[in-house]
Every structure is written in structure tokens, then in C-alpha cells.
Amino acid sequence: MRMPLTLVVLLFSFIGLSQKKQLQFFQTDWGRQISWDAFCEKTKAAGYDGIETWFPRDKKSQNELKTALEKYDLKVGFLNGTNKSIPFKESLKQYTAHFKTLVSWNPVYINCHTGSDFFTFEQNKAFIDAANKIAKESNIPIYHETHRGRFSFNLPDTKKYLSAIPELKLNLDISHWMVVHESLLQNQDKELEEIVNRSHHIHARVGHAEGPQVNDPEAPEWKKAVERHMDIWEKVIRKQWEGKDVFTITTEFGPADYMPTLPYTQLPVADQWKANVYMMKLLKERFNID
């Protein structure tokens, strides 16, 4: 039996679309103790597409970063943050001005630690509105990370901002909420629906009910926590793939002392780099990506 031509065209269109779907992985430079060149070489060799970093403060380091990114053909995602130690108006001005520098590098995205859990709704909204304005003008995506100590420190409050600001796009680091809500949010899938819909980037770190980072994601005792995070991340990725072909992810296990350490010696109990590469591997396997 011959298949109608229209069905053949639709079938091949679907196959073509499905083949285009990609994950781009960014490695955090959090805790980096080697040169930009060595770090970027190691990142590229591990199979990453780019790095995520705060913008270097001195010109020499900026030049070294740019050279290394070009040499190893790596993309960059930058961070920007609200300085909570200075008055609100001064902090907003500083936060807004810094975008100009970041945008000039044409990053893939900018991820923000936005506002404060001690600011008012309107104060936090001012930071979000400033970022959204710049995102529109520059055509560079700006995301706001779900993060302790920021406007997005918990699930219910973050939903209030999403309702009030249609342009608000999240970077979902749900490990923070696991410890804030002291659970793996097992019974909150309905509450998470809007979060899933508005998350455009992921920080792939695994938290648990008593902390924002398990000591080693490969350890069998953390299997339940890892699977819970993976299930939520998959919903986010598949939702965003409905409208775009590429979804970006930063593997963001942190160094000591964010990584648990042994007493007295302060030696980390696991390998940060290995943990991050493991998360990339798990996600690639989940989506059958080489």
C-alpha cells in the first residue's frame, strides 16, 4: 500500500525537526584554579559547547578569556547579579550598567542572580524589568535564576512574579528549592507547571531536602534525588523544544565548601569536575544525544 504524498512530506518534516533538537552544555568555571587557556582546553576536551562565568574584572584576564574561547571554539554565557550590600537605587544602577559590558561580547545568554529576598516586590520587579528591557534591545536572552537569597528563593513567591511579569524567563536551578522547601517537591507537580513553562535554561546540580548539593551524584544513596531532578529537567527541555531547536544547560556542581568537605582537612569528599561531566553524560543518555 502506497502512503499518500502529503503523509510522506509530513513524516519527513517531523523527522527533520526531531533531528534538529539539540542540547548545548556549558561548564561552570566556579572554583577554577587554572588559566583560562587550560580551563577552556579541558572543557572542550570533555565535550562541552561553552562555559558560564562571571565577567573577569581585569583587562588581562578578559583578553585571556577571549583568546581561549576563540582558540577552543567555545561559546560563553555570562552571569550578572544584584549587589545586596549597597542601597537599592545604587545597586539597580550598577546591575543595569553591567549589562552593557556583557552584551558587547554577544554571549549566548546572560544568567542573573536577581534582587533579594529582603527587597519589596516592586524593588525586585525593577531589576527584572531592567533586564527584560535590555534583552529586548540586544536580542540576547536574559534569564533569572531560581536562587536562595533572591526574589526567586521559593516556589510560591516566584509564581507571583511570573503572574505579574509575562516576559520573565527563568533559569531553573531547582536544587535551591529542594532545600528551601525541605523536600524533593514530590507532590508539587501542579505547582511546578508554570515554572516548567517559563524555564529557558537549567543549572544541572542535584540538591536534596537538607542541602543544595548532594556530595556525589553517582552515589547510590542519591539515586532518588537525581531521578527527581532529571524528571523535572526533562519536562522543561521538552516544553522548550516545542518552540526552539536548542536548549542550553550549565552543569553546576560547586567546589569546596559548597561541595561537602571532611572536617579539619577541608578536603572535598568528591570530585567537582567529575560530578559535572557525569551530569552532562546522564542528560545526553536521557535524550539519546551523542
MOURRA-V555581 format. One record per pair of residues at least 6 apart in sequence whose ideal C-beta (glycine too) atoms are under 8 Angstrom apart, sorted by the first residue. I is the first residue (numbers start at 1). J is the second residue. Records with the same first field share a line. If there is no record, write none. Layout:
# MOURRA-V555581
I = J / J
This chain:
# MOURRA-V555581
3 = 11
17 = 245
20 = 245
21 = 241 / 245 / 246
22 = 245 / 246 / 247 / 289
23 = 237 / 246 / 247 / 248 / 249 / 283 / 284 / 287 / 289
24 = 49 / 50 / 75 / 108 / 246 / 247 / 248 / 249
25 = 47 / 48 / 49 / 50 / 248 / 249 / 250 / 251 / 280 / 283
26 = 48 / 49 / 50 / 51 / 52 / 75 / 77 / 108 / 248 / 249 / 250 / 251
27 = 43 / 46 / 48 / 50 / 51 / 52 / 250 / 251 / 276
28 = 51 / 52 / 53 / 250 / 251 / 252 / 253 / 254 / 276
29 = 39 / 51 / 52 / 53
30 = 252 / 254 / 255 / 258
31 = 254 / 255 / 256 / 272
32 = 39
34 = 42
35 = 64 / 68
36 = 61 / 64 / 65 / 67 / 68
37 = 64 / 67 / 68 / 71
39 = 51 / 68
40 = 51 / 68 / 69 / 71 / 72 / 74
41 = 68 / 72
42 = 273
43 = 50 / 51 / 72 / 74
44 = 72 / 73 / 74
46 = 273 / 277 / 280
47 = 277 / 280
48 = 74 / 280
49 = 74 / 75
50 = 74 / 75 / 76 / 77 / 108
51 = 69 / 74 / 75 / 76 / 77
52 = 76 / 77 / 78 / 79 / 111 / 250 / 252
53 = 65 / 76 / 77 / 78 / 79
54 = 78 / 79 / 81
55 = 62 / 78 / 79 / 98 / 101 / 102 / 105
56 = 62 / 64 / 65
65 = 76
66 = 105
68 = 74
69 = 75 / 76
75 = 107 / 108
76 = 105 / 107 / 108
77 = 107 / 108 / 109 / 110 / 111 / 201 / 248 / 250
78 = 102 / 105 / 107 / 109 / 110 / 111
79 = 110 / 111 / 112 / 113
80 = 95 / 98 / 99 / 102 / 110 / 111 / 112 / 113 / 131
81 = 95 / 112 / 113 / 114
82 = 91 / 92 / 95 / 112 / 113 / 114 / 115 / 116 / 127 / 150
83 = 91 / 94 / 95
84 = 91 / 116 / 118 / 149
86 = 94
88 = 119 / 123
92 = 126 / 127 / 130
95 = 127 / 130 / 131
96 = 130 / 134
99 = 110 / 130 / 131 / 134 / 138 / 142
102 = 110
103 = 110 / 134 / 138 / 140
106 = 140
107 = 140
108 = 141 / 248
109 = 140 / 141 / 142 / 143 / 201 / 248
110 = 131 / 135 / 140 / 141 / 142 / 143
111 = 142 / 143 / 145 / 171 / 201 / 250
112 = 127 / 131 / 142 / 143 / 144 / 145 / 171
113 = 145 / 147 / 150
114 = 124 / 127 / 128 / 131 / 144 / 145 / 150 / 151 / 152
115 = 123 / 124 / 127 / 128 / 150 / 151 / 152
116 = 123 / 124 / 149 / 150 / 151
117 = 148 / 149 / 150 / 151 / 153
119 = 151
121 = 160 / 161 / 164
124 = 151 / 161
125 = 161 / 164 / 165
127 = 151
128 = 144 / 151 / 161 / 165 / 168
129 = 165
131 = 142 / 144
132 = 142 / 165 / 167 / 168
134 = 140 / 142
135 = 141 / 142 / 167
136 = 167
141 = 169 / 200 / 201
142 = 169
143 = 169 / 170 / 171 / 200 / 201
144 = 150 / 151 / 152 / 168 / 169 / 170 / 171
145 = 152 / 170 / 171 / 173 / 203
146 = 152 / 153 / 158 / 170 / 171 / 172 / 173 / 174 / 176 / 177 / 195
147 = 153 / 173 / 176
148 = 176 / 179 / 180 / 212
151 = 157 / 158 / 161
152 = 158 / 161 / 170
153 = 176 / 180
154 = 177 / 180 / 181
155 = 177 / 181 / 185 / 188 / 191 / 192 / 195
156 = 191
158 = 170 / 195
159 = 191 / 194 / 195
161 = 168
162 = 168 / 170 / 194 / 195 / 198
168 = 198
169 = 198 / 199 / 200
170 = 195 / 198 / 199 / 200 / 201
171 = 199 / 200 / 201 / 202 / 203
172 = 195 / 199 / 201 / 202 / 203 / 232 / 233 / 236
173 = 202 / 203 / 205 / 252
174 = 185 / 207 / 229 / 232
175 = 203 / 205 / 206 / 207 / 212 / 213 / 229
176 = 207 / 212
177 = 185 / 207
178 = 184 / 185 / 207 / 208 / 209 / 212 / 225
179 = 207 / 208 / 209 / 210 / 211 / 212
181 = 188
182 = 209 / 210
183 = 209
184 = 208 / 209 / 224 / 225 / 228
185 = 191 / 192 / 228 / 232
186 = 228
192 = 232
196 = 232 / 235 / 236 / 239
197 = 239
199 = 236 / 239 / 240
200 = 240 / 247
201 = 247 / 248 / 249 / 250
202 = 233 / 236 / 237 / 247 / 248 / 249 / 250
203 = 249 / 250 / 252
204 = 229 / 233 / 249 / 250 / 251 / 252 / 276 / 279 / 280 / 283
205 = 212 / 213 / 251 / 252 / 253 / 254 / 279
206 = 213 / 214 / 217 / 222 / 225 / 226 / 229 / 279
207 = 213 / 214 / 225 / 229
208 = 214 / 222 / 225
211 = 260
212 = 258
213 = 253 / 254 / 258 / 259 / 260
214 = 222 / 225 / 226
215 = 222 / 259 / 260 / 269 / 270
216 = 222 / 269 / 270 / 275
217 = 226 / 253 / 275 / 278 / 279 / 282
218 = 275 / 278
226 = 282
230 = 282 / 283 / 286
233 = 249 / 283
234 = 286 / 287
237 = 247 / 287
240 = 247
241 = 247
249 = 280 / 283
251 = 275 / 276 / 277 / 279 / 280
252 = 276
253 = 259 / 272 / 275 / 276 / 279
254 = 272
255 = 268 / 272
256 = 266 / 267 / 268
257 = 266
259 = 268 / 269 / 270 / 272
260 = 268 / 269 / 270
261 = 267 / 268 / 269
262 = 269
283 = 289
284 = 290
